[in-house]
Amino acid sequence: MDSKNHYDAIVIGAGPAGLTAGIYMSRARVRTLILNEGTIGGQMILTHEIANYPGVESTSGYQLSIIMRNQAKKFGCDIKANVLVESINLDGSVKEVILADGTHYTADAVILSPGGRSRTLGVKGEDKLKGKGISYCATCDGDFFTDKEIIVVGGGNSALEEAVSLTKYASKVTIVHQFDHFQAFEFAIEEARNHPKINLIMESTITAFYGDEKLDGVEITDLKTGNTQNHPMDGVFIFIGYVPNTEFLEGKIELNKWKEIIVDGDMKTSIKGVFAAGDSIVKRYRQVTTAVADGTIAALAASQYIHELHQNKQNQNQS
């Protein structure tokens, strides 16, 4: 085992959960490495403004991620961004992570925080205008559309509940859904149908987004006739599902049918010495604050596990 590449703990994922775990463990003198596939910050960096993070009046997701990263590094946490995990071995007392460039890392404990991604429509203009009028989080961005017209895409409980929630801000909310019926609880359907600010466009979908610096409008296609219409629009919220970034963990750890990592109250997974936190675990609410809480719990539990592991080894060496 290469001591240089051996850590007390490896954190996979540098969103708010992973960065928080790095901050807590490094400050507790746990030698920690964070590995992240893309840019540091995860989904948080897509949020133009965060105004509901306790103690911070207003900041961008990108700026908050920089602060968290700097805190973790200040306490001694090693962070490697833009790396790809090729394979991972979580069995046994020593965990192993191999990167695509062939680098091997080992650790006594692993915290999995690969995050997730909102399911997208995958149509023209969507990638370009994410965070510039297209949102996947009503709690994060709803108040930016005060007195403006918006669209909500989707027909499940989340879409309908968020559509009703967004009427607190928007002057008009139009729900666009691809079927002629909703896949939601009856009370959610009735509330949306009867709300005076909500309009419904059924059996239709958005097939393009338009705008340069911000969203200006959408193209809506009637799925029965194939006819398209352009609609000027201030904002679009998309709620058509959520995809955890756990493909690399299938067959290696216990996941539920939605591929979310199953954890207990201490963020322990089905494998000893492996913990998980953030948007990739089984949970109802996905916010920066809930991810930070998960990361805190996982870090404290992992630190305790590592401490006990080292203590047992020390006792064995003395006996």
N, C-alpha and C positions, 0 to 999 in steps of 0.2 A: 504494500500500500504506500503510495507516494504521499509523504507527510505534507509536502507543499500544497498538494491538491486535495488534502483531506480537511474537512471542516466539521465543526460540531453540528451545524445545521445548514442545509441548503433549502432555499426558498425558490420555488419555480413560479415566476410571475411577479411583475413589479407594478401592479395597480395599487390602489390605496391599501388593500389587505396585505399584500406582500411587503410593501414599503413599511407599513406599521409593524409587521412582524420583525422586519430587519432592524427597525429602530429599537424595539423593546429588547430583542435578544442581544444585539450588539452592546447596548447600554448595560446589560447584565453580564458583560464579558463572555458571551457565547460567541465563538468564532463563526461568523455567518457569511454565506455567499448567496446573493440573489441573482438568478438567471432570468432574463426576459427576452422573449422572441422579437419584440418590436421596440417601439419608443417607450421610454419609462413613463408610467402613468396610467396605462390601460385605457379603459373606456372614459375615464375621468377627463382625459385631455380633449375629448370631443365636445365638452361642455363649455360654451363661450363664457358663461358667468355662473358662478356658484354663490348664491346669496343666502343659503340656509345651513351653512356649515357653522356649528356653534363657535362663537368667539371671533369669527371672521365676517365682517359686514358684507364684503363682496370681493371676489377674486375670480380669476379664470381657472378652469380645471388644469390647464397647462402650468400656470404659476404655482398652484397648490402642489402639483406633482414635483416641481423643482424644489420647493421647500422641504417636502417629505424626503426626497432623494438626498438632499444636502444634510438633513438631520441624520439619516441612516449612515451616510459616509463619515460624518463628524464623529460618530461613536465607533467607527472602525469597521463598518459593514462593507464587504466587497460587492460591487454591483457590475454585472456584465450585461449590456444591452445588445440587441440585434444579433442574438445567437439562437440557433435552432437545436432543440433537444432531439437527438436521433433515436436514443433508446434510454430506458430507465429500468433499473432493477431494484424493487422495493423489498424483496424478500431478504431474510437474514438480518443480523444485527448491524451490518454495514451496508448502507444503501449506495447505489452507484448510478451516476448520470453521465451519459456519453453524448457529446455534442456532435453536430454534423461535420465539424472540422477535425474530429478524432480525439479531441481533448476529453480526458476522463476526470471526473470529480467523484469523491466519496464523502459520506457524512454519516453521523450516528443517527440523525433524524432528518426528516424532510417535511416541509410545509408546502402543500400544493395550493397555489392560488393563481391558476392560469386564467381566471376570469371567464368571460363569455362575450357574446355579441348578440345584439338584437337581430332577429331575422329581417332581412331587407327585401324590398320588392325586386331589386336587381334590374331597374329600368334606367333609361337615358337620363342623365343629370343628377341621379341620386347621390353618387359618391361625391361629386363636385359640390353639392349644396348641403351636405350633412353639416349641421351646426350653423347653417346660414339660412334657416327657415324650415329645414327638415329636422325633426327631433324624434327621439324614441323614448323620451322621459317627460311626462306631464309635470311631475313634481319639480323637476329641475328647471324646466323652461316655460311653464305655463304663463307666469306673470309677464313674460316678455311680449305676450300677444294680447295685452289688455286693449279692449275695444277694437280688436281686429277680427277679420274673418279667417277661420281655419278649417282644415279637413282632418278627420280622424279616419285612418284606414284600419279595418278589422271588424270582426263580428263576434268575438268571444267576450268573456266576462271583463277582461282587462280593457279591451277597446271601449266597451259601452260604459264601464265605470269611469274610465278616464275622460271619455267624452262629456259625461255629466259634470265631472270635476272641472273640466276646462271651461264650462259655461260661467264659472265665477270670474273669468277674465275676458274671454272672447265675446264679441258682439253676436257672432253666429258660428255654430259648429255644424259641419256637414259630415255625416258618417258615410263613407264609401265602402261597400262590401260586395264581394264577388258572388255571393249566393243570394237566393230569394228569401232566406231565413237566417236568423242569428244562432250561433252556437253558444248560448249563454243561459244563465238562470232566468226564469220568467220575470222575477222582480226587476232584474237589471234591464231586461228588454222593455218592460212596461215603463220604467222610469225614463229610458232614453226616448221611446216613442212619444211619450206624453209631454216631454219637456218643450216649452215654447221656443227655446233658442236652438233646438236641434232639428236639422233637416236630414232626410235619408235618401241616398242614391244606391239602390240595390242592383244586384247582378251587373256590377260595373267594377272597373279597376283603374288605377292610375297607370298610364303607360309611358309618361315622360314628365320630367320636371324642367322648368325653364327659368333662367336668370343668370346673371353674371356674378356680382358681388353678393347678392342675396336672392332668395326665391321670389320670382315674380308671378308665376302661374304654373298650372298643371294641365296635362292632357288626360281626359277621362274617356275611357272606351267602354261602350255598352257591350257587354259580353253576349247578349242575345242577337243584336243587329250588326255589331262590328262598327257602328258609327262612333266617331270621335268628336269631342268638343274641347276647346281650350277654355279654361276658367282662370281669371286673375285670382291670386290667392296669396295671403300674407304668411301662412304657415301650414305645415302638414305634420301630423303626429302619426307614426306608424306603430301599430300594436298587432303584429301577426305572429308573435311567438319569440322565444328566446333560445339561443343555442349556446350551451356551455362549451368551452374549449377543452374538452376532455377526450378527444379522439385518441390521443396517445396513451391514455390510461385504460382503454377498454381491454378487459381480460386480465388486468393487473391489480385492480382494486374494485371494491363493491360500488356500483353505480345503480341508480334507479332507472326506470324505463325511459326517462327523459335525459339520461346520460349525466345526471347531476351526481356529485360525490356525496355519499351518505356519511354523515358525521354524528357524533353525540354532542352533549352539551359542552364538552371540553374540546371540541373540534377534532376529536380522535376519529380516524377512519377504521376500516376493517383490518388494517395491518398495524402491528405494534411499531411504534416509532414514526408513524406517518400521520400527519395532521393535514387539515385542509381549511381554507378560509376564503371568503369573498363570494363573487357571483357564480362560481362553479359548484357551490355546495347546494344541498337541498334547503331552500328557504323561500319565503313568500315575498319579502321586500328586498329590493336591490337599490341601495343608495350608497353614496360615499361613506356616510356615517355608519351604516350597518357593516360595510366592508371593513372599516377601521376597527369596529368592535370585534368582528370575527378575527382579524389579524392579531389584536391584543390577546384574546383568549387563546388562540393557537400558539402564540409566542410564549405565553406564560406556561401553558401545558407542556410544550416542547422543551422549554428550559428546565422544568421540573424533571421531565423524563431523562434529559441529558445529565443533569446533576446526579440523579439516582444511578444512572448507568456508570458514570465515572466513579461514584462512591463505591459501587459494588466491585468494580475492577480494582480499585485501590485496596479494598478489604481483602480481595482474593490474593493480591500480590504480597500483602503483609502476612497472610496466614501460611 
